């Protein structure tokens, strides 16, 4: 292999790596968007759970009426 062939192979390798990096960057961007969406959904679920639990705790338990014999 001559020097020019080695240089051409190196340049073409760099070009292929650049295309792969761009594809990877797009994938990472999509994943980040999904993670942010899931984070928002979890926050809403936690809030709903805390509200439900606080309503349940604040409400006094009904008194049981026992029958006397």
C-alpha positions in Angstrom: 0.0 0.0 0.0 1.3 3.4 -0.9 1.2 6.5 1.3 -1.6 8.0 -0.7 -3.7 4.9 -0.2 -3.1 4.9 3.5 -4.0 8.6 3.7 -7.2 8.0 1.6 -8.2 5.1 3.9 -7.6 7.3 7.0 -9.6 10.2 5.6 -12.5 7.9 4.6 -12.4 6.3 8.0 -12.8 9.8 9.6 -15.7 10.6 7.3 -17.5 7.3 8.3 -16.8 8.0 12.0 -18.3 11.5 11.6 -21.5 10.1 10.1 -21.7 7.6 13.0 -21.2 10.3 15.6 -24.0 12.4 14.1 -26.3 9.4 14.2 -25.3 8.7 17.8 -25.8 12.4 18.8 -29.4 12.2 17.4 -30.0 9.0 19.3 -28.8 10.6 22.5 -31.0 13.7 21.9 -34.0 11.4 21.4 -33.2 9.5 24.6 -32.7 12.7 26.6 -36.2 13.9 25.4 -37.7 10.6 26.5 -36.0 10.8 29.9 -37.3 14.3 30.5 -40.8 13.2 29.6 -40.6 10.3 32.0 -39.3 12.5 34.7 -42.2 14.8 34.3 -44.6 11.9 34.5 -43.0 10.6 37.7 -43.3 14.0 39.3 -47.0 14.1 38.5 -47.5 10.6 39.9 -45.6 11.5 43.1 -47.7 14.6 43.5 -50.9 12.7 43.0 -49.8 10.0 45.5 -48.8 12.6 48.1 -52.2 14.3 47.7 -54.0 11.0 48.0 -52.1 10.0 51.1 -52.5 13.4 52.8 -56.3 13.3 52.3 -56.4 9.8 53.7 -54.3 10.7 56.8 -56.1 14.0 57.5 -59.6 12.4 57.4 -60.5 11.1 60.9 -61.3 7.4 61.0 -65.0 6.7 61.5 -65.9 5.6 65.0 -67.3 2.2 65.4 -70.5 2.0 67.4 -70.5 -1.1 69.5 -73.8 -2.6 70.6 -74.2 -3.0 74.4 -75.8 -6.2 75.6 
